[in-house]
Amino acid sequence: MNPPLLFVDDRPCTLAEVLLQRTDVRPVLLRFKQVLGELPPAWLKRTEHLPSFVVDLERPLEEEAARFRRWQAEQGLDVRHFCNPSEPRQHVSQRFARLLGLPCLSEEQVHWLRNKVAMKEKLAAIGFDVAACAPVSTREDILAFARQHGWPLVLKPQEGFACIETYKLSTPADVERLALGPAHRWMVETFIPDEEYECCALISGGKVLDTYLAYFPAPPLAATDGEMNANITYRHVPPELGVDMREVVQRIVTGMGLDHGYMHLELFIGPGGSYRMSEVGLRLAGCEIPANHGLAFGFDIFGTLIDIHLGRRPQIQYTQERCVGDLLLPIRPGLITELSPLEELLSLEGVLKGRLKVSRGDVISARRASHVSAGFVHVEGATVEEVERRMQRVLEHYRIVTVPPPVEGAAA
């Protein structure tokens, strides 16, 4: 019998698509009652043949774990492997897996990887340079931090993601305009002006199998505010950066006692190989970043990650040598009246493939997050610079027009 893999399913993603196509593993979907309505009906229909367990977060998780054991016995399952690709479900899904005795993160590891204040404290303890930061709950807390560390600052939720409710503050007037809502625990940190990069890695048995460095045409916060929203994977790390990314990631893996999975981190690299760590997570990177790595190196990165979570040590073989990036297509709130056809975008130089997530007639609500887009295209080139130029041509060709909707509509 194919080994069952308990897979956290809180949104459709490419990793889930690949998992559904595998014939050597039996997906067991872990869902949550309180967010079940966020899954698209088409996805629910497509996965209705799979065993699926829905956790009720209003009940004690210990009781839900006991109910899962009874359920899997009735289903004839013996789940021994676990995969969580979701950032917002880290706490509850990892705790659920611990209650089942599955390979997963400890409570302390989840705290390091989700709470950004604890994360920076741990990274500093490992020996990395990090930005000064502090938890805050009032405007005066922010102003006091600024008096000590100077401007500008970055304000964000301690357990946020995708730049949601993340802001650059440059003056006391910026602080006065803030509304620190009670939905989050907040933090501030010093703004770092160096170039920001991201790096992903595959980890098995506490060892880094390989790393994949990527470049931002615009910093994530600037992209959220309207600049080019893209990530471009290097085929070869530029030697002038002067940073051994495998050594960096291995220090984190060893320092946090991590065993296996997909690591995604961000760091700022300055002149002469100096760098500061920003943030790190042990989960699938957002947008289409993992797909960029697979296309750039010419290998099945999603299948490799599934093998890792099944306890296998994969033999990675690369077949390509190019740079590939994902360009997120801009979106505007309102009723979409015009939208570039995907076929036109695919005909442009360097565009490999893509997907539109919206269409004419859809009503879009305003939402500020780094992953919000009308869709994406993957663009290839011999260098990062060539990919970025080709992305700019896509944006020059791309057209979306919206008008105010005649009545209030839900987000598409």
C-alpha positions in Angstrom: 0.0 0.0 0.0 1.3 3.5 -0.8 2.4 5.4 2.3 -0.2 8.0 3.5 1.0 11.6 3.8 -1.0 13.9 6.1 -1.0 17.2 4.1 -2.3 20.5 5.4 -4.8 21.8 2.8 -5.9 25.4 3.5 -5.5 26.6 -0.1 -4.8 25.1 -3.5 -1.1 25.2 -4.3 1.3 23.7 -6.8 2.7 21.3 -4.2 -0.8 19.9 -3.7 -1.3 19.6 -7.5 1.9 17.6 -7.8 0.9 15.5 -4.8 -2.4 14.6 -6.5 -0.5 13.3 -9.5 1.8 11.0 -7.6 1.0 7.3 -7.7 3.4 6.2 -5.0 1.8 8.1 -2.1 -1.7 8.4 -0.7 -2.6 12.0 0.2 -4.6 12.5 3.4 -5.9 16.0 3.6 -5.9 17.9 6.9 -8.4 20.8 6.8 -9.9 23.2 9.4 -13.6 23.8 9.9 -13.2 27.5 10.5 -11.5 28.2 7.2 -13.1 25.4 5.1 -15.3 27.9 3.3 -12.2 29.6 1.9 -11.3 26.6 -0.3 -12.7 27.0 -3.8 -15.6 24.7 -4.7 -13.7 23.4 -7.8 -10.8 22.3 -5.5 -13.2 20.6 -3.1 -14.8 18.8 -6.0 -11.4 17.8 -7.4 -10.2 16.3 -4.1 -13.5 14.7 -3.0 -12.1 11.2 -3.7 -9.3 11.7 -1.1 -9.5 10.9 2.6 -10.0 14.3 4.3 -10.1 15.1 8.0 -11.6 18.4 9.2 -10.4 19.8 12.5 -12.8 21.9 14.6 -10.6 24.5 16.2 -13.3 25.3 18.7 -12.8 22.0 20.3 -9.7 20.9 22.3 -7.0 19.8 19.9 -6.3 16.7 22.0 -9.9 15.6 21.5 -9.6 16.3 17.7 -6.3 14.2 17.6 -8.1 11.3 19.4 -11.0 11.6 16.9 -8.4 11.5 14.0 -7.0 8.3 15.4 -10.4 6.7 15.4 -11.2 8.0 12.0 -8.0 6.8 10.4 -8.5 3.3 11.9 -12.0 3.3 10.3 -10.4 4.4 7.0 -7.7 1.7 7.2 -5.0 4.3 7.3 -1.7 4.4 9.3 -0.4 7.9 8.8 3.3 8.3 9.6 4.3 11.2 7.5 3.3 14.9 7.7 3.7 18.0 5.5 2.6 21.6 6.2 3.1 24.1 3.4 1.1 26.8 5.1 2.6 29.7 7.0 -0.6 30.8 8.9 -1.4 27.2 10.0 2.0 26.5 11.4 1.1 26.6 15.1 -2.1 24.5 15.0 -0.9 22.0 12.3 2.4 21.3 13.9 0.8 20.9 17.3 -1.8 18.5 15.8 1.0 16.5 14.3 2.9 16.3 17.6 -0.2 14.9 19.3 -0.2 12.2 16.6 3.5 11.5 17.1 4.3 12.4 13.5 7.7 14.0 12.4 7.2 17.7 12.8 8.4 20.9 14.5 8.5 21.3 18.3 6.6 24.1 20.0 9.9 26.0 20.5 10.9 25.6 16.9 7.5 26.9 15.7 7.9 29.9 18.0 11.3 30.7 16.5 10.0 30.3 13.0 6.7 32.3 13.4 7.3 35.0 16.1 9.6 37.5 14.4 10.9 38.9 17.7 11.8 35.4 19.0 13.2 34.6 15.5 15.7 37.5 15.5 16.7 36.7 19.1 17.4 33.1 18.1 19.3 34.1 14.9 21.4 36.5 17.0 22.1 33.7 19.5 23.3 31.5 16.6 25.7 34.3 15.6 24.0 36.2 12.9 23.7 40.0 12.6 20.1 41.1 12.7 18.2 44.4 12.7 17.4 45.9 16.1 13.7 45.2 17.0 11.2 45.4 19.8 7.6 44.4 20.5 5.3 47.5 20.6 1.6 48.0 21.4 1.2 51.8 21.3 2.4 54.8 19.2 4.5 55.9 22.1 6.3 52.6 22.1 7.2 53.2 18.4 8.4 56.7 19.0 10.5 55.6 22.0 12.2 53.0 19.7 12.8 55.6 17.1 14.4 58.0 19.6 16.8 55.2 20.5 17.5 53.7 17.0 16.5 56.5 14.5 14.4 56.6 11.4 13.1 54.9 9.3 11.5 51.9 10.9 9.5 49.0 9.8 6.2 48.1 11.6 4.8 44.6 11.2 2.8 41.9 13.0 5.0 39.6 15.0 3.5 36.6 13.3 2.6 38.2 10.0 3.4 37.1 6.4 3.2 38.4 2.8 3.8 42.0 3.9 0.2 42.2 5.2 -0.1 45.2 7.5 3.6 45.9 7.2 4.7 49.5 6.9 7.8 51.7 6.5 7.7 54.6 8.9 9.9 57.6 8.2 8.6 60.3 10.5 6.6 60.8 13.7 3.7 61.9 11.5 3.6 58.4 9.9 3.2 57.0 13.4 0.3 59.4 14.2 -1.6 58.0 11.2 -1.4 54.5 12.5 -4.1 52.4 14.0 -2.5 49.5 15.9 -5.4 47.1 15.8 -5.8 44.4 18.6 -5.9 41.6 16.0 -2.1 41.4 16.1 0.9 41.6 18.4 3.1 44.3 16.8 6.8 44.9 16.5 9.2 47.5 15.0 12.6 47.0 13.6 15.3 49.3 12.1 15.1 49.7 8.3 18.1 48.2 6.5 19.0 50.0 3.2 21.1 47.1 1.8 20.0 45.0 -1.2 17.5 42.3 -0.1 17.7 38.8 -1.4 15.8 35.6 -0.7 17.1 32.1 -0.5 15.4 28.7 -0.3 16.8 25.3 0.6 15.9 21.7 0.7 16.8 19.9 3.9 16.9 16.2 4.7 18.2 14.6 7.8 19.5 17.9 9.3 21.6 18.5 6.2 21.2 21.1 3.5 20.8 19.3 0.1 21.1 22.6 -1.9 20.2 26.2 -1.8 18.5 28.5 -4.4 19.2 32.2 -4.3 16.8 34.8 -5.8 16.8 38.5 -6.5 14.0 41.0 -6.0 13.7 43.6 -8.8 12.0 45.7 -6.1 12.0 45.0 -2.4 8.9 43.2 -1.2 7.5 46.2 0.7 8.0 48.4 -2.4 6.4 45.8 -4.6 3.4 45.7 -2.3 3.1 49.5 -2.9 3.1 49.2 -6.7 6.6 48.5 -8.0 7.5 45.4 -10.0 6.4 42.4 -8.0 8.7 39.6 -9.0 11.3 37.1 -7.9 14.2 35.9 -10.1 16.2 32.7 -9.3 19.9 32.8 -10.0 21.4 29.8 -11.8 24.8 30.6 -10.3 25.3 32.8 -7.2 27.3 35.9 -8.2 30.7 35.6 -6.6 30.8 39.3 -5.9 28.1 38.8 -3.3 30.7 37.0 -1.2 28.1 34.9 0.8 28.2 31.1 1.1 24.5 30.4 1.2 24.9 26.7 1.9 27.0 27.6 5.0 24.5 30.2 6.1 21.5 27.9 5.8 23.3 25.0 7.5 24.1 27.2 10.5 20.4 28.0 10.9 19.4 24.3 10.4 21.9 23.2 13.1 21.3 26.1 15.4 17.5 25.5 15.4 17.8 21.7 15.4 15.7 21.4 12.2 15.5 18.0 10.5 13.8 18.2 7.1 11.7 20.4 4.8 11.7 23.5 2.7 13.4 26.5 4.2 12.7 30.0 2.9 14.7 33.0 4.2 15.4 36.6 3.4 18.6 38.5 4.1 20.2 41.9 3.3 23.6 41.7 1.6 26.0 44.7 1.8 29.4 45.4 0.3 32.3 43.0 0.8 30.1 40.0 1.7 28.6 41.6 4.8 25.0 40.6 5.4 22.2 40.7 7.9 19.6 38.0 8.4 16.0 39.2 8.1 13.5 36.3 8.4 13.3 32.6 8.1 10.6 30.0 7.7 10.4 26.2 7.4 7.5 26.0 4.9 6.9 26.4 1.2 7.8 29.9 -0.2 5.0 32.0 -1.4 3.9 33.1 -4.9 5.6 30.9 -7.5 9.1 31.0 -6.0 9.6 27.3 -5.7 8.5 26.8 -9.3 11.1 29.4 -10.4 13.8 27.2 -8.8 12.6 24.1 -10.5 12.4 25.7 -13.9 15.8 27.4 -13.5 17.6 24.2 -12.5 15.4 21.8 -14.5 14.2 19.5 -11.8 11.0 18.5 -10.0 11.4 20.5 -6.8 7.8 19.8 -5.6 8.3 16.0 -6.1 11.6 16.2 -4.4 10.0 17.9 -1.4 7.3 15.3 -1.2 10.0 12.6 -1.2 11.7 14.4 1.7 8.5 14.4 3.7 8.1 10.7 3.1 11.5 10.1 4.7 13.3 9.5 1.5 16.7 11.1 0.7 16.3 12.2 -3.0 19.0 12.2 -5.5 18.8 15.6 -7.2 19.8 15.9 -10.8 19.7 19.2 -12.7 19.0 19.5 -16.4 18.9 23.3 -17.0 21.2 26.3 -16.5 19.2 29.5 -16.7 17.6 32.2 -14.6 13.8 32.1 -14.2 11.5 34.4 -12.3 7.8 34.8 -11.6 6.2 38.2 -12.4 3.0 38.9 -10.6 0.5 40.7 -12.8 -0.9 43.9 -11.3 -4.5 44.0 -10.2 -6.8 46.9 -9.4 -10.0 47.0 -7.3 -13.3 47.3 -9.0 -15.1 45.6 -11.9 -12.7 44.3 -14.5 -13.7 45.5 -18.0 -10.5 44.8 -19.9 -7.8 42.2 -19.3 -4.9 41.1 -21.5 -5.5 37.5 -22.7 -3.0 35.0 -21.3 -2.2 33.8 -24.9 -0.8 37.3 -25.7 1.5 37.3 -22.7 2.7 33.8 -23.5 3.8 35.0 -26.9 6.2 37.5 -25.5 10.0 36.8 -25.5 11.2 34.6 -22.6 7.7 33.9 -21.2 7.5 30.2 -20.4 4.1 29.8 -18.9 1.6 31.5 -16.7 -1.9 31.7 -15.3 -4.6 34.3 -14.9 -6.6 34.1 -11.6 -9.3 36.6 -12.7 -11.3 37.4 -15.8 -13.5 40.1 -17.2 -16.6 40.7 -15.2 -14.9 39.8 -11.9 -15.3 42.3 -9.0 -12.0 42.7 -7.1 -11.8 44.2 -3.6 -8.8 46.2 -2.4 -6.3 44.1 -0.5 -2.7 44.9 0.3 -0.4 41.9 0.4 2.7 40.8 -1.5 0.9 37.8 -3.2 -2.1 39.7 -4.4 -2.2 39.7 -8.2 -4.3 39.0 -11.3 -2.1 36.1 -12.1 1.6 35.4 -13.0 4.0 34.5 -15.8 7.3 32.7 -15.6 10.0 34.4 -17.5 13.4 32.9 -18.4 16.7 34.4 -19.5 20.5 33.9 -19.5 21.0 36.4 -16.7 18.9 38.1 -14.0 19.2 41.3 -15.9 17.8 39.8 -19.0 14.9 38.3 -17.1 14.1 41.6 -15.5 14.1 43.4 -18.9 11.8 40.8 -20.4 9.5 41.2 -17.3 9.4 44.9 -18.0 8.2 44.3 -21.5 5.5 42.1 -20.2 4.3 44.9 -17.9 4.4 47.3 -20.8 2.2 45.0 -22.9 -0.1 43.9 -20.1 -3.4 45.8 -19.7 -6.1 45.7 -17.0 -9.0 48.2 -16.7 -11.5 48.4 -13.8 -14.4 50.6 -13.1 -16.4 51.0 -9.9 -18.9 48.1 -9.5 -22.6 49.0 -9.8 -23.2 47.3 -6.5 -21.1 46.1 -3.6 -19.4 42.8 -4.6 -17.3 40.2 -2.9 -13.6 39.8 -3.7 -13.0 37.5 -6.6 
